[in-house]
Amino acid sequence: MKRKTIRIAGSDSVAMEMNDPVGLTCGVAGCDANCCKNGPHIILNPYEIALICSASGLSYEDLLDVVETDRVNGFPLVMLPRDPACHFWTEQGCSIYAARPLACRLFPLGRVFDHGRSFFVTPDRNLCKGLAQAPSRTLAQYLDEQDTKTQITMADRWIEFVTEMEQQSFPDKPVTSVAFHMLVYSPDTPPSSDSAQSPESPEDRFLLRMDTARRKLPQFLRSS
């Protein structure tokens, strides 16, 4: 059977299957911590932002002081810089390891969401000199080891949400970015205007926040 080809970072990569072997693991000899530094920025979704704020004790406003932001077609981007190193990288490792973003969990693998499904690839750009040969496990086992299941589900829901919002044709103006920061990105604001709705789990809060934003963003931006 011909394998699916995925376009990522300007080049074609063959999608991995869940039973494909992954025979690599991090090794200490010669490690340059490429997963934490000397690489392109990591774009964060609001679920990852909430986890990072909780693990680091930072408010969203304070987090914005240590990340970089941008705006594309009105949509804000919140990015974790890795040049020269991630803010949360230390000589002892990641200071927010349990809350690390999905991109960090997958490294050096890459992920592409295509036609409602996540695909995993080994893009050429994710090079790591610290990789050492290890007993082979499958891709499914590797993903389980890195505790990616919930992160992947939330990332997929986020892409679906952004796709819906792009169809709204919101204005490419600062007000759009401000609305997204306020209603979608900031974990410091309630996920719903109904105070009775306050889920305890970060997953349920994230999903409720997106449901609220689906209703509130069009109202807010079209009246601005």
KOLLUM-217156 format. One record per residue (C-alpha): residue number from 1; residue in three letters; x, z, y. Coordinates in pm, 1 decimal, always signed. Layout:
<sites>
+-----+------+----------+----------+----------+
!  nr ! rest !       xx !       zz !       yy !
+-----+------+----------+----------+----------+
! NUM !  ALA !        X !        Z !        Y !
...
+-----+------+----------+----------+----------+
</sites>
This chain:
<sites>
+-----+------+----------+----------+----------+
!  nr ! rest !       xx !       zz !       yy !
+-----+------+----------+----------+----------+
!   1 !  MET !     +0.0 !     +0.0 !     +0.0 !
!   2 !  LYS !   +130.8 !    -97.5 !   +341.8 !
!   3 !  ARG !   +200.7 !   +203.3 !   +560.2 !
!   4 !  LYS !    +50.4 !   +242.7 !   +906.3 !
!   5 !  THR !   +283.9 !   +163.5 !  +1194.9 !
!   6 !  ILE !   +256.2 !   +382.2 !  +1504.4 !
!   7 !  ARG !   +380.8 !   +294.8 !  +1852.2 !
!   8 !  ILE !   +567.8 !   +590.9 !  +2000.9 !
!   9 !  ALA !   +817.9 !   +614.5 !  +2286.3 !
!  10 !  GLY !   +828.5 !   +236.1 !  +2316.1 !
!  11 !  SER !   +915.8 !   +164.8 !  +1953.4 !
!  12 !  ASP !   +736.7 !   +127.2 !  +1622.3 !
!  13 !  SER !   +754.1 !   +407.7 !  +1367.3 !
!  14 !  VAL !   +608.7 !   +422.9 !  +1018.9 !
!  15 !  ALA !   +357.0 !   +704.8 !   +977.3 !
!  16 !  MET !   +450.0 !   +966.1 !   +719.5 !
!  17 !  GLU !   +222.6 !  +1063.1 !   +431.7 !
!  18 !  MET !   +152.1 !  +1427.0 !   +348.1 !
!  19 !  ASN !   +335.5 !  +1401.8 !    +17.1 !
!  20 !  ASP !   +647.7 !  +1249.0 !   +172.2 !
!  21 !  PRO !   +959.0 !  +1463.5 !   +126.4 !
!  22 !  VAL !  +1100.6 !  +1654.6 !   +423.2 !
!  23 !  GLY !  +1445.1 !  +1770.4 !   +314.7 !
!  24 !  LEU !  +1579.6 !  +1910.8 !   +639.9 !
!  25 !  THR !  +1595.1 !  +2252.3 !   +796.3 !
!  26 !  CYS !  +1769.0 !  +2412.9 !  +1091.5 !
!  27 !  GLY !  +2131.3 !  +2509.7 !  +1029.3 !
!  28 !  VAL !  +2351.3 !  +2731.4 !  +1244.0 !
!  29 !  ALA !  +2671.9 !  +2527.6 !  +1211.4 !
!  30 !  GLY !  +2713.9 !  +2297.6 !  +1508.9 !
!  31 !  CYS !  +2361.7 !  +2355.2 !  +1641.3 !
!  32 !  ASP !  +2320.1 !  +2233.1 !  +1999.1 !
!  33 !  ALA !  +1961.3 !  +2364.8 !  +2028.3 !
!  34 !  ASN !  +1835.7 !  +2016.6 !  +2112.0 !
!  35 !  CYS !  +1485.5 !  +2139.4 !  +2033.4 !
!  36 !  CYS !  +1511.5 !  +2381.8 !  +2327.8 !
!  37 !  LYS !  +1733.1 !  +2196.3 !  +2573.1 !
!  38 !  ASN !  +1884.0 !  +1865.3 !  +2676.0 !
!  39 !  GLY !  +1564.3 !  +1675.3 !  +2610.2 !
!  40 !  PRO !  +1253.6 !  +1531.2 !  +2775.4 !
!  41 !  HIS !   +988.6 !  +1764.6 !  +2912.7 !
!  42 !  ILE !   +720.1 !  +1895.3 !  +2676.6 !
!  43 !  ILE !   +369.0 !  +1835.4 !  +2808.1 !
!  44 !  LEU !   +153.6 !  +2143.7 !  +2748.3 !
!  45 !  ASN !   -217.3 !  +2153.4 !  +2681.9 !
!  46 !  PRO !   -433.5 !  +2443.3 !  +2807.8 !
!  47 !  TYR !   -443.7 !  +2609.4 !  +2464.2 !
!  48 !  GLU !    -63.9 !  +2621.1 !  +2452.2 !
!  49 !  ILE !    -53.4 !  +2745.0 !  +2811.0 !
!  50 !  ALA !   -284.8 !  +3035.3 !  +2724.5 !
!  51 !  LEU !    -67.1 !  +3133.3 !  +2427.4 !
!  52 !  ILE !   +251.3 !  +3117.0 !  +2634.4 !
!  53 !  CYS !   +103.7 !  +3325.5 !  +2917.0 !
!  54 !  SER !    -13.3 !  +3588.1 !  +2668.5 !
!  55 !  ALA !   +320.2 !  +3602.3 !  +2482.7 !
!  56 !  SER !   +536.1 !  +3606.7 !  +2794.8 !
!  57 !  GLY !   +318.6 !  +3834.3 !  +3007.6 !
!  58 !  LEU !   +311.6 !  +3570.1 !  +3282.0 !
!  59 !  SER !     +4.6 !  +3492.8 !  +3486.3 !
!  60 !  TYR !    -81.3 !  +3125.0 !  +3515.9 !
!  61 !  GLU !    +39.2 !  +3129.1 !  +3877.3 !
!  62 !  ASP !   +372.8 !  +3275.2 !  +3767.7 !
!  63 !  LEU !   +402.2 !  +3024.9 !  +3482.0 !
!  64 !  LEU !   +370.5 !  +2742.0 !  +3732.7 !
!  65 !  ASP !   +692.1 !  +2872.0 !  +3890.9 !
!  66 !  VAL !   +892.7 !  +2807.6 !  +3572.0 !
!  67 !  VAL !   +736.0 !  +2479.0 !  +3458.2 !
!  68 !  GLU !   +706.2 !  +2143.1 !  +3628.1 !
!  69 !  THR !   +383.7 !  +1971.5 !  +3726.8 !
!  70 !  ASP !   +278.5 !  +1617.4 !  +3801.5 !
!  71 !  ARG !    -39.5 !  +1417.0 !  +3843.9 !
!  72 !  VAL !   -139.0 !  +1096.5 !  +3664.0 !
!  73 !  ASN !   -462.7 !   +924.6 !  +3764.4 !
!  74 !  GLY !   -580.5 !  +1253.5 !  +3911.6 !
!  75 !  PHE !   -509.5 !  +1448.0 !  +3593.8 !
!  76 !  PRO !   -248.5 !  +1723.8 !  +3623.9 !
!  77 !  LEU !    +42.3 !  +1749.9 !  +3384.4 !
!  78 !  VAL !   +201.7 !  +2086.9 !  +3311.5 !
!  79 !  MET !   +542.0 !  +2037.7 !  +3153.5 !
!  80 !  LEU !   +798.9 !  +2266.3 !  +2996.8 !
!  81 !  PRO !  +1141.5 !  +2148.8 !  +3118.3 !
!  82 !  ARG !  +1431.9 !  +2133.3 !  +2871.5 !
!  83 !  ASP !  +1703.7 !  +2027.3 !  +3112.9 !
!  84 !  PRO !  +1935.4 !  +2206.6 !  +3099.4 !
!  85 !  ALA !  +1729.8 !  +2443.3 !  +2880.1 !
!  86 !  CYS !  +1377.9 !  +2572.9 !  +2828.9 !
!  87 !  HIS !  +1295.9 !  +2878.4 !  +3038.9 !
!  88 !  PHE !  +1212.7 !  +3069.1 !  +2719.5 !
!  89 !  TRP !  +1533.3 !  +2981.7 !  +2532.5 !
!  90 !  THR !  +1784.6 !  +3261.1 !  +2480.7 !
!  91 !  GLU !  +2107.1 !  +3296.1 !  +2285.1 !
!  92 !  GLN !  +1899.9 !  +3481.9 !  +2024.4 !
!  93 !  GLY !  +1643.4 !  +3202.8 !  +2001.5 !
!  94 !  CYS !  +1298.5 !  +3140.7 !  +2146.3 !
!  95 !  SER !  +1155.7 !  +3441.8 !  +2331.4 !
!  96 !  ILE !   +797.9 !  +3320.7 !  +2269.1 !
!  97 !  TYR !   +854.5 !  +3190.9 !  +1915.9 !
!  98 !  ALA !   +510.2 !  +3284.8 !  +1780.2 !
!  99 !  ALA !   +348.6 !  +3106.6 !  +2076.8 !
! 100 !  ARG !   +578.9 !  +2803.4 !  +2082.9 !
! 101 !  PRO !   +406.6 !  +2469.4 !  +2153.3 !
! 102 !  LEU !   +321.3 !  +2221.8 !  +1880.3 !
! 103 !  ALA !   +602.6 !  +1986.8 !  +1984.7 !
! 104 !  CYS !   +851.2 !  +2267.6 !  +1921.1 !
! 105 !  ARG !   +699.9 !  +2343.7 !  +1580.8 !
! 106 !  LEU !   +720.3 !  +1980.1 !  +1472.7 !
! 107 !  PHE !  +1070.4 !  +1898.4 !  +1600.1 !
! 108 !  PRO !  +1236.4 !  +1669.5 !  +1501.3 !
! 109 !  LEU !   +910.3 !  +1510.0 !  +1385.6 !
! 110 !  GLY !   +675.5 !  +1348.0 !  +1633.0 !
! 111 !  ARG !   +296.2 !  +1338.2 !  +1634.3 !
! 112 !  VAL !    +57.0 !  +1064.7 !  +1745.1 !
! 113 !  PHE !   -321.9 !  +1097.1 !  +1770.4 !
! 114 !  ASP !   -474.3 !   +762.0 !  +1679.1 !
! 115 !  HIS !   -837.7 !   +676.8 !  +1603.5 !
! 116 !  GLY !   -937.9 !  +1039.5 !  +1555.5 !
! 117 !  ARG !   -647.9 !  +1138.6 !  +1332.8 !
! 118 !  SER !   -302.8 !  +1291.1 !  +1370.5 !
! 119 !  PHE !     -7.2 !  +1094.8 !  +1234.7 !
! 120 !  PHE !   +348.5 !  +1220.9 !  +1199.1 !
! 121 !  VAL !   +661.3 !  +1014.3 !  +1247.9 !
! 122 !  THR !  +1036.9 !  +1054.5 !  +1274.7 !
! 123 !  PRO !  +1114.7 !   +897.1 !  +1613.2 !
! 124 !  ASP !  +1474.0 !   +803.1 !  +1685.1 !
! 125 !  ARG !  +1483.0 !  +1000.6 !  +2010.1 !
! 126 !  ASN !  +1450.1 !  +1342.8 !  +1843.1 !
! 127 !  LEU !  +1807.2 !  +1378.9 !  +1724.8 !
! 128 !  CYS !  +1942.3 !  +1716.3 !  +1621.4 !
! 129 !  LYS !  +2300.8 !  +1785.4 !  +1518.8 !
! 130 !  GLY !  +2200.5 !  +2122.7 !  +1380.3 !
! 131 !  LEU !  +1994.9 !  +1983.0 !  +1096.0 !
! 132 !  ALA !  +2126.8 !  +2079.5 !   +754.7 !
! 133 !  GLN !  +2026.4 !  +1952.9 !   +413.2 !
! 134 !  ALA !  +1776.7 !  +2178.4 !   +238.4 !
! 135 !  PRO !  +1570.1 !  +2173.2 !    -79.2 !
! 136 !  SER !  +1307.2 !  +1908.9 !    -32.4 !
! 137 !  ARG !   +950.1 !  +2002.9 !    +46.5 !
! 138 !  THR !   +658.6 !  +1776.1 !   +135.1 !
! 139 !  LEU !   +537.8 !  +1705.6 !   +486.5 !
! 140 !  ALA !   +227.7 !  +1912.9 !   +410.8 !
! 141 !  GLN !   +445.9 !  +2208.1 !   +311.7 !
! 142 !  TYR !   +666.0 !  +2165.3 !   +619.3 !
! 143 !  LEU !   +362.1 !  +2169.4 !   +848.6 !
! 144 !  ASP !   +236.4 !  +2481.9 !   +674.3 !
! 145 !  GLU !   +576.9 !  +2652.9 !   +710.7 !
! 146 !  GLN !   +568.5 !  +2587.1 !  +1084.6 !
! 147 !  ASP !   +211.5 !  +2721.7 !  +1115.4 !
! 148 !  THR !    +80.7 !  +2403.5 !  +1276.2 !
! 149 !  LYS !   -277.0 !  +2381.9 !  +1145.5 !
! 150 !  THR !   -454.8 !  +2551.9 !  +1435.1 !
! 151 !  GLN !   -223.3 !  +2398.0 !  +1694.5 !
! 152 !  ILE !   -294.1 !  +2048.6 !  +1560.8 !
! 153 !  THR !   -669.6 !  +2107.6 !  +1564.1 !
! 154 !  MET !   -662.4 !  +2233.8 !  +1922.8 !
! 155 !  ALA !   -433.7 !  +1947.5 !  +2031.3 !
! 156 !  ASP !   -672.9 !  +1695.5 !  +1877.9 !
! 157 !  ARG !   -969.6 !  +1854.8 !  +2057.4 !
! 158 !  TRP !   -772.0 !  +1838.5 !  +2382.4 !
! 159 !  ILE !   -699.5 !  +1466.1 !  +2343.2 !
! 160 !  GLU !  -1067.0 !  +1402.8 !  +2273.4 !
! 161 !  PHE !  -1158.3 !  +1599.3 !  +2587.5 !
! 162 !  VAL !   -910.7 !  +1408.4 !  +2805.5 !
! 163 !  THR !  -1039.4 !  +1077.5 !  +2667.1 !
! 164 !  GLU !  -1393.6 !  +1178.1 !  +2765.2 !
! 165 !  MET !  -1280.9 !  +1281.2 !  +3112.9 !
! 166 !  GLU !  -1094.9 !   +954.6 !  +3166.6 !
! 167 !  GLN !  -1422.9 !   +770.9 !  +3118.1 !
! 168 !  GLN !  -1568.5 !   +964.3 !  +3413.1 !
! 169 !  SER !  -1344.3 !   +775.4 !  +3658.0 !
! 170 !  PHE !  -1262.8 !  +1081.1 !  +3864.2 !
! 171 !  PRO !  -1084.6 !  +1017.5 !  +4196.3 !
! 172 !  ASP !   -706.1 !  +1004.3 !  +4185.6 !
! 173 !  LYS !   -677.2 !  +1273.2 !  +4452.5 !
! 174 !  PRO !   -530.1 !  +1624.3 !  +4473.6 !
! 175 !  VAL !   -881.9 !  +1769.2 !  +4448.7 !
! 176 !  THR !   -905.6 !  +1639.3 !  +4089.7 !
! 177 !  SER !   -582.0 !  +1812.9 !  +3996.7 !
! 178 !  VAL !   -694.4 !  +2136.1 !  +4165.5 !
! 179 !  ALA !  -1024.9 !  +2127.4 !  +3976.5 !
! 180 !  PHE !   -847.7 !  +2083.1 !  +3644.2 !
! 181 !  HIS !   -602.5 !  +2364.3 !  +3716.9 !
! 182 !  MET !   -888.4 !  +2594.7 !  +3810.3 !
! 183 !  LEU !  -1149.9 !  +2506.0 !  +3547.3 !
! 184 !  VAL !   -940.3 !  +2387.6 !  +3253.3 !
! 185 !  TYR !   -577.6 !  +2495.8 !  +3262.3 !
! 186 !  SER !   -573.4 !  +2850.5 !  +3395.9 !
! 187 !  PRO !   -628.2 !  +3115.4 !  +3125.6 !
! 188 !  ASP !   -675.1 !  +3370.5 !  +3405.4 !
! 189 !  THR !  -1016.4 !  +3230.0 !  +3497.4 !
! 190 !  PRO !  -1322.1 !  +3301.9 !  +3277.5 !
! 191 !  PRO !  -1393.9 !  +3025.9 !  +3022.9 !
! 192 !  SER !  -1758.6 !  +3024.7 !  +3127.3 !
! 193 !  SER !  -1967.4 !  +3122.6 !  +3426.7 !
! 194 !  ASP !  -2180.4 !  +3325.6 !  +3185.3 !
! 195 !  SER !  -2008.8 !  +3664.0 !  +3166.7 !
! 196 !  ALA !  -2181.3 !  +3731.2 !  +2833.0 !
! 197 !  GLN !  -1976.2 !  +3448.8 !  +2683.5 !
! 198 !  SER !  -1626.4 !  +3584.3 !  +2641.2 !
! 199 !  PRO !  -1484.6 !  +3500.2 !  +2298.1 !
! 200 !  GLU !  -1194.2 !  +3710.5 !  +2178.4 !
! 201 !  SER !   -992.5 !  +3443.8 !  +1999.2 !
! 202 !  PRO !   -780.4 !  +3205.6 !  +2209.3 !
! 203 !  GLU !   -920.7 !  +2915.5 !  +2006.3 !
! 204 !  ASP !  -1283.6 !  +2996.9 !  +2086.1 !
! 205 !  ARG !  -1196.5 !  +3061.3 !  +2450.9 !
! 206 !  PHE !  -1022.9 !  +2724.2 !  +2472.1 !
! 207 !  LEU !  -1315.1 !  +2538.6 !  +2315.2 !
! 208 !  LEU !  -1564.3 !  +2717.6 !  +2541.3 !
! 209 !  ARG !  -1349.8 !  +2638.1 !  +2844.7 !
! 210 !  MET !  -1359.8 !  +2267.7 !  +2761.1 !
! 211 !  ASP !  -1735.8 !  +2274.3 !  +2701.9 !
! 212 !  THR !  -1780.3 !  +2441.8 !  +3041.6 !
! 213 !  ALA !  -1550.0 !  +2188.6 !  +3207.5 !
! 214 !  ARG !  -1747.5 !  +1897.9 !  +3062.4 !
! 215 !  ARG !  -2045.9 !  +2019.6 !  +3265.7 !
! 216 !  LYS !  -1874.5 !  +2157.3 !  +3575.2 !
! 217 !  LEU !  -1604.0 !  +1899.4 !  +3650.2 !
! 218 !  PRO !  -1839.6 !  +1604.2 !  +3717.0 !
! 219 !  GLN !  -2058.4 !  +1825.4 !  +3938.8 !
! 220 !  PHE !  -1762.9 !  +1962.4 !  +4131.6 !
! 221 !  LEU !  -1573.5 !  +1637.5 !  +4182.4 !
! 222 !  ARG !  -1868.9 !  +1418.5 !  +4267.6 !
! 223 !  SER !  -1980.5 !  +1663.0 !  +4532.9 !
! 224 !  SER !  -1630.5 !  +1690.8 !  +4685.5 !
+-----+------+----------+----------+----------+
</sites>
